[in-house]
Amino acid sequence: VDIDWEFPTNDMGSIRARPEDRQNFTLMLASLRHRLDALSNAEQRVGKERYLLTIAAGAGQYYLDGVELEQVASHCDFINLMSYDLYGAW
């Protein structure tokens, strides 16, 4: 499962964000990790066959400030960095 939520904790994406969304994002990933692991175990999927949890993360400081990165990373198999649009005339 890949979660591509570019603005999980701020209003940049025209969503209503709340201060508690920083922790809620972490809790959502923890719950998904728990359920994917349980499903992998129930289906006897081991090693490379187990279900993966990944996220697409923003590359800006806004993203780092908006998530609990160490906790988020502990629940994910991979974090894919969205590195497009980083070049410009500035």
Backbone as numpy.savetxt, mean C-alpha at the origin, in Angstrom:
# Nx Ny Nz CAx CAy CAz Cx Cy Cz
-2.65 -9.34 -4.90 -3.50 -8.18 -4.90 -2.60 -6.95 -4.90
-2.82 -6.06 -5.86 -2.05 -4.82 -5.93 -2.98 -3.65 -5.61
-2.64 -2.91 -4.59 -3.41 -1.73 -4.19 -2.75 -0.51 -4.83
-3.45 0.12 -5.76 -2.94 1.32 -6.43 -3.80 2.49 -5.98
-3.50 2.98 -4.80 -4.26 4.08 -4.20 -3.28 5.22 -4.03
-3.25 6.10 -4.99 -2.21 7.12 -5.05 -2.29 8.13 -3.92
-3.45 8.38 -3.40 -3.60 9.38 -2.34 -4.40 8.79 -1.18
-3.85 7.82 -0.46 -4.65 7.17 0.58 -4.98 8.05 1.77
-4.24 9.14 1.96 -4.44 9.92 3.19 -4.49 11.43 2.98
-4.67 11.88 1.75 -4.79 13.33 1.56 -5.82 13.64 0.48
-6.18 14.89 0.37 -7.25 15.33 -0.53 -6.82 15.56 -1.97
-5.59 15.21 -2.32 -5.10 15.49 -3.68 -5.92 14.78 -4.75
-6.45 13.63 -4.45 -7.20 12.88 -5.43 -8.69 13.14 -5.40
-9.10 14.28 -4.89 -10.51 14.68 -4.81 -11.32 13.74 -3.93
-10.68 13.16 -2.94 -11.40 12.36 -1.96 -11.36 13.08 -0.62
-12.27 12.76 0.23 -12.28 13.36 1.56 -11.34 12.55 2.45
-10.25 13.14 2.87 -9.29 12.46 3.72 -9.46 12.92 5.16
-9.17 12.02 6.08 -9.25 12.32 7.50 -7.91 11.98 8.15
-7.54 12.61 9.24 -6.26 12.31 9.90 -6.10 10.83 10.25
-7.20 10.18 10.63 -7.11 8.77 11.02 -6.90 7.83 9.83
-6.99 8.35 8.60 -6.78 7.52 7.43 -5.35 7.01 7.32
-4.41 7.70 7.92 -3.02 7.23 7.93 -2.96 5.85 8.59
-3.55 5.73 9.76 -3.57 4.44 10.45 -4.55 3.48 9.78
-5.67 3.98 9.27 -6.64 3.11 8.60 -6.04 2.41 7.39
-5.19 3.11 6.64 -4.53 2.50 5.48 -3.68 1.32 5.94
-2.92 1.51 7.01 -2.09 0.44 7.56 -2.96 -0.72 8.03
-4.03 -0.42 8.73 -4.93 -1.47 9.23 -5.58 -2.25 8.09
-5.95 -1.56 7.02 -6.53 -2.24 5.87 -5.53 -3.23 5.28
-4.28 -2.80 5.12 -3.26 -3.69 4.57 -2.98 -4.86 5.50
-2.97 -4.62 6.80 -2.76 -5.70 7.77 -3.88 -6.73 7.67
-5.11 -6.27 7.53 -6.24 -7.17 7.40 -6.16 -7.98 6.11
-5.83 -7.31 5.01 -5.66 -8.02 3.74 -4.55 -9.06 3.83
-3.43 -8.69 4.44 -2.30 -9.62 4.59 -2.74 -10.86 5.36
-3.45 -10.65 6.47 -3.93 -11.76 7.30 -4.85 -12.68 6.50
-5.76 -12.10 5.75 -6.72 -12.90 4.99 -6.06 -13.62 3.81
-5.12 -12.96 3.15 -4.41 -13.62 2.05 -3.55 -14.77 2.56
-2.91 -14.58 3.72 -2.12 -15.66 4.30 -3.01 -16.84 4.70
-4.17 -16.54 5.28 -5.10 -17.60 5.67 -5.58 -18.36 4.44
-5.89 -17.65 3.37 -6.33 -18.30 2.14 -5.21 -19.13 1.53
-3.99 -18.60 1.53 -2.84 -19.36 1.02 -2.67 -20.65 1.81
-2.78 -20.56 3.13 -2.65 -21.76 3.97 -3.77 -22.75 3.72
-4.99 -22.26 3.60 -6.14 -23.14 3.37 -6.02 -23.87 2.04
-5.43 -23.21 1.06 -5.27 -23.81 -0.27 -3.91 -24.48 -0.43
-3.16 -24.55 0.66 -1.82 -25.16 0.68 -0.90 -24.55 -0.38
-0.98 -23.24 -0.50 -0.10 -22.51 -1.41 1.11 -22.07 -0.60
2.29 -22.48 -1.02 3.51 -22.16 -0.27 4.54 -21.52 -1.20
5.52 -20.85 -0.59 6.60 -20.25 -1.38 6.09 -19.27 -2.40
6.55 -19.44 -3.63 6.18 -18.52 -4.70 4.71 -18.63 -5.09
4.04 -19.67 -4.64 2.64 -19.87 -4.99 1.67 -19.15 -4.06
2.17 -18.61 -2.93 1.25 -17.95 -2.00 0.77 -16.63 -2.59
-0.35 -16.16 -2.09 -0.91 -14.90 -2.57 -0.06 -13.72 -2.11
0.17 -12.79 -3.02 1.00 -11.62 -2.73 0.13 -10.40 -2.47
0.67 -9.51 -1.67 0.05 -8.20 -1.44 1.09 -7.15 -1.80
0.75 -6.28 -2.74 1.66 -5.23 -3.17 0.91 -3.90 -3.20
1.67 -2.82 -3.16 1.07 -1.50 -3.33 1.88 -0.72 -4.35
1.22 0.22 -5.00 1.88 1.21 -5.83 1.94 2.48 -4.99
3.15 2.93 -4.68 3.34 4.06 -3.77 3.82 5.29 -4.52
3.33 6.44 -4.09 3.80 7.70 -4.65 5.25 7.95 -4.30
5.92 8.73 -5.14 7.34 9.00 -4.94 7.60 10.33 -4.25
6.56 11.06 -3.94 6.73 12.38 -3.34 6.70 12.36 -1.83
7.15 13.46 -1.25 7.16 13.60 0.20 5.74 13.53 0.77
4.75 14.02 -0.01 3.36 13.97 0.43 2.95 12.54 0.78
3.44 11.57 0.00 3.08 10.18 0.24 3.77 9.65 1.49
5.05 9.94 1.61 5.80 9.49 2.79 5.23 10.07 4.07
4.81 11.32 4.01 4.22 11.96 5.18 2.84 11.40 5.51
2.18 10.82 4.53 0.80 10.39 4.71 0.60 8.94 5.07
1.67 8.14 5.08 1.53 6.73 5.41 2.52 6.34 6.50
2.23 5.26 7.17 3.15 4.69 8.16 4.02 3.68 7.42
5.06 4.19 6.76 5.79 3.39 5.78 6.38 2.10 6.35
6.98 2.14 7.51 7.57 0.92 8.07 6.51 -0.14 8.33
5.38 0.27 8.89 4.31 -0.69 9.15 3.69 -1.19 7.86
3.48 -0.28 6.91 2.93 -0.67 5.61 3.84 -1.69 4.95
5.13 -1.42 4.95 6.10 -2.32 4.31 6.08 -3.71 4.94
5.82 -3.78 6.24 5.82 -5.08 6.91 4.67 -5.98 6.45
3.64 -5.40 5.85 2.48 -6.18 5.40 2.54 -6.49 3.91
3.46 -5.86 3.19 3.51 -5.99 1.73 4.66 -6.88 1.29
4.43 -7.60 0.19 5.51 -8.37 -0.42 6.40 -7.47 -1.27
5.80 -6.50 -1.93 6.52 -5.54 -2.76 5.87 -4.18 -2.63
6.69 -3.14 -2.77 6.18 -1.78 -2.92 6.71 -1.27 -4.25
5.81 -1.02 -5.17 6.18 -0.51 -6.48 6.12 1.01 -6.45
7.23 1.64 -6.74 7.32 3.09 -6.69 6.86 3.71 -8.00
5.87 4.59 -7.93 5.39 5.29 -9.12 6.35 6.43 -9.40
7.22 6.22 -10.34 8.30 7.19 -10.58 8.12 7.98 -11.87
6.94 7.95 -12.44 6.70 8.75 -13.64 6.43 10.20 -13.25
6.54 11.08 -14.18 6.32 12.52 -13.98 7.31 13.15 -13.00
8.49 12.60 -12.88 9.50 13.17 -11.99 10.50 14.05 -12.73
10.35 14.17 -14.03 11.26 14.98 -14.83 10.49 16.18 -15.35
11.13 17.32 -15.31 10.45 18.50 -15.82 11.42 19.65 -16.03
10.89 20.78 -16.39 11.72 21.95 -16.69 12.21 22.65 -15.44
11.71 22.28 -14.29 12.12 22.97 -13.08 13.56 22.68 -12.80
